[in-house]
Amino acid sequence: MKAKKNIVLIILGLLLLAAAAVGIKYYLARGGHGGHGAGQDKGLYHCPMHPAYTSDKPGQCPICGMNLVKTEGGEAAPAEEPAARPAEKKIKFYRAPMNPSIISKTPMKDEMGMEYTPVYEVEGEAKEVGGRAPIRMDAAKRQLIGVKTARAAYRTLTHTVLSSGRVAYDPDLYQSIAEYKEAVIARDKVKDSAWPQVHERAEALIRASELRLRQAGLSDGQISELDRGGEGAANLLLPGARAWLYAQIYEYEIDLVKPGQAIEAVTPAYPGRVFRGVIKAVDSILSAETRTLRVRAEVENPGNMLKPEMYAEIRIKVALEARLTVPQSAIISSGPRKLVFVDKGEEGFEPREVRAGFEGDDYTEVLAGVKAGETVVTSANFLIDSEARLKSSVLE
């Protein structure tokens, strides 16, 4: 009887040891702590498209809107690299889950009660500029609307200054030149005088004459030429083989015009005839009434065709050093802004605000906004601009 009782006690002890072993294994399997193990027991859910995102309850992926799936074994699916937390990114708009073409600027639900999926900004992605959104366009549509492009590049800018002028009749300048010549002759006559006052008087007369000539726009070189006995200025009164032309240049163009530049003139009296010459002087004093500066040029006058006070239209071609430029047709003026559309190929057209500089005959200097080698739209850009504004208004 006693032996039977001992056998029963041994069996009960073995059962208790087995139960303890199972309990310890279950305890360790749950993480050794009741709170943490409870979370694991519920299981983890992850996004099929973004495995790095996990949740302890079912729902939708905040990145792409797909339904979360349960992870087998309660462990998060491995990811190649940590994903950025969506909450740290700015939401561009919300997209309908069943129709991606329908978007909204604010959270909402579709007719089935499904919430719109947020779409986040991506670093480096083109953004709206001046109420224009980036747009995509296939090759067929590009060809249909006639899209043409050109590259931003460094080019030598040319600019034509247009002005009105007249054939000069200028007795005042003629008199100033004559007085200067007389002062030079008088100085030469007294150069051997022993009286210092005589020399001072002669030099004072020359300085006064030089000042009047400089006010009239003559350069030091031109005055020195008169000093060396250069030809007279009779054509200021009556044109001969060459005639003087006076043209008025607006204030914003005076930095472009300098002595020595070529000039062309046409007059209604001789249609189709071009009179060519060289700019001799640019006045030093701006007209307060017209905000213009007078340019004096000498032009050829075969057969004494040009008469004093005859009207003429003036063209002065100016060449500037190479600058970063785009074709003038590429720039769209939008109030205080100037925009271009950069052709990004398959990525579409990106609106870009630019800071424009000097405007030439065919090209405009770009100080900021595009880089050399980038492609800009030069034709059909107003149609592209309309579509970009329409797309931007839809997103608002």
CORBELGI-V215102 format. One record per helix or strand of 3 or more residues. SS is the DSSP state (H for helix, E for strand). FROM is the first residue (numbers start at 1). TO is the last residue. If there is no record, write none. Layout:
((SS:FROM:TO) (SS:FROM:TO))
This chain:
((H:2:29) (H:34:42) (H:72:74) (H:86:88) (E:91:95) (E:117:120) (H:139:145) (E:148:151) (E:153:167) (H:171:189) (H:196:215) (H:220:227) (H:234:236) (E:242:250) (H:251:253) (E:262:266) (H:268:270) (E:275:282) (E:292:300) (H:302:304) (E:311:327) (H:328:330) (E:332:334) (E:337:343) (H:345:347) (E:349:359) (E:363:368) (E:375:379) (H:381:395))
